[in-house]
Amino acid sequence: MNMPRIIGAGLVVIGVGIGVGRIGGSAMDAIARQPDSYGKIQTAMLIAAALVEGIGFAALFAVSEN
């Protein structure tokens, strides 16, 4: 694996971490403002986090292919 691919993989991991962190933080803010909507917010947060991680895995596989 050459250096640009390693850097690309690192950027993918950092991007996914930032994305999931922002999703979680925004969900906590939303729950604090509307506690009655906890279930809907949690469901949307989990779906969004799963999609971000899925795209991250796809990007990692694309970076690591020869």
N, C-alpha and C positions, 0 to 999 in steps of 0.2 A: 504494500500500500504506500503510495507516494505522499509527499507532504501536503499538496493541495486537498487531497481526499481526507486526510486526517483533520485538517483545519475545517473543511466542510462538515465533517461529522461532528466536530466540536460545536460549530455554530448551530447545527440542527438541535443538538442536545440543549444548548443554552436557550435557543428560541422556544423549544417545547417547555422548558422549565419556567421561563418568563410567562408564557401563555397560560399554563395551568395555574401559576401563582396569581395572575391577574383575574382569571375566572373565579378562583376560590375567594379572593379578596372582595371582588365585586358581589359575589353571592352572599358573603357575610354582611356586607353593607346593606344589601337588599333585604336580607332577613331581619337585620336590626331595624330597618324602617317599616317593614310589613311582616311582623311575626306570624300573622295568620296565614300567609302564603308560603310558609316554610316548605311544604311538600312539593309544590309546583316549582319553587326556586331550586330546591335540591335536585329534582329530576332534570331540570334544564341544565344545571351545572354539571351533573354527571355525564349527560349526553355530550355537552360541549367539550368537556375534558377528554372524553373517550375519542371524540373526533380529532382533537388536536394531537393526542398521543398517536392515533392511527396514522395521521399524516406524517408525524415525526418518524415513526417506524418505516413508512414507505420511503421517506427521504433518506433515511440511513441505509436502507437496502439499495437505493439508487446510487448513493455515494460509494458503497462498498463493492458494487458490481465491477467486473473487469471488462 
